[in-house]
Amino acid sequence: MAAEVIVTRNDSASLPIALQRKYKITEGTHLKVVDTGKGILFEKVPSTLDLIGSGASVATVREMKRRLDEMRAKKIEWNELSCAEVLEGRSFQSLFL
């Protein structure tokens, strides 16, 4: 889908409603702006709600809770994990394997 938008004097542009609905972009949604060299790319930044169920293929809720309790007992610092690693599942999955 291609659409044309107009930048206002306040440096704003409205995304087409069809794309907002398709990608579940609502007021307050964070978008990452990427300069691709050929143009500008908007990527939706995952919210906490987008991540619900993302670990279902790795472990059950009961197993995740047990592993989290083990981590807390070992005092593993979550801030040692980068957000990108957690979102990509690399560190997250390794914790539950």
C-alpha positions in Angstrom: 0.0 0.0 0.0 1.3 3.4 -0.9 -0.2 6.7 0.5 0.8 10.3 0.4 0.7 12.4 3.6 1.3 16.1 4.1 3.7 17.5 6.7 2.0 20.3 8.6 3.6 23.6 9.8 4.0 21.9 13.2 6.2 19.2 11.5 3.4 16.6 12.0 2.0 14.0 9.5 -1.0 11.7 10.0 -0.6 8.1 9.1 -3.4 6.6 6.9 -6.2 5.1 9.0 -5.9 1.7 7.2 -2.2 1.4 8.2 -3.0 2.5 11.8 -5.6 -0.2 12.0 -3.4 -2.8 10.3 -0.5 -2.2 12.7 -2.6 -1.3 15.7 -1.1 2.2 16.0 -3.1 4.3 18.4 -2.6 7.5 20.3 0.6 7.1 22.5 2.1 4.3 20.3 5.8 4.7 20.0 7.4 4.5 16.6 11.1 4.2 15.8 12.1 6.4 12.9 14.9 4.8 10.7 16.8 6.6 7.9 17.2 3.8 5.4 19.3 5.9 3.0 16.5 5.6 0.4 13.8 7.1 2.7 12.3 7.1 6.1 11.0 3.9 7.7 8.6 3.9 10.8 8.8 0.7 12.9 6.4 0.1 15.8 8.2 -0.2 19.1 6.7 -3.3 20.9 4.8 -2.4 24.1 4.3 -4.6 27.1 0.9 -5.6 25.7 2.5 -6.8 22.5 4.8 -9.1 24.4 2.0 -11.0 26.2 2.4 -14.6 25.4 5.7 -14.2 23.6 7.3 -16.8 25.9 4.6 -19.4 25.4 6.8 -21.5 23.0 9.6 -21.5 25.6 7.9 -22.5 28.8 4.6 -22.7 30.6 3.5 -20.0 33.0 4.2 -22.3 35.9 7.7 -23.1 34.6 8.4 -19.4 33.9 7.4 -18.5 37.5 9.6 -21.2 38.9 12.6 -20.0 36.8 12.0 -16.4 37.8 11.9 -17.4 41.5 15.2 -19.2 40.9 16.7 -16.1 39.3 15.5 -14.0 42.2 17.1 -16.4 44.6 20.4 -16.1 42.6 19.9 -12.3 42.4 20.4 -12.2 38.7 20.2 -8.6 37.6 17.8 -8.0 34.8 19.6 -4.8 33.8 22.5 -7.0 32.7 20.3 -8.1 29.8 19.9 -5.7 26.9 16.4 -4.8 25.8 17.1 -6.0 22.3 18.3 -9.4 23.6 15.1 -9.8 25.7 12.8 -8.7 22.8 14.6 -11.0 20.4 14.2 -13.9 22.9 17.9 -14.8 22.9 18.6 -14.1 26.6 15.0 -14.8 27.6 15.0 -18.3 26.0 18.4 -19.1 27.4 17.1 -18.4 30.9 14.4 -21.0 30.5 16.4 -23.8 28.8 
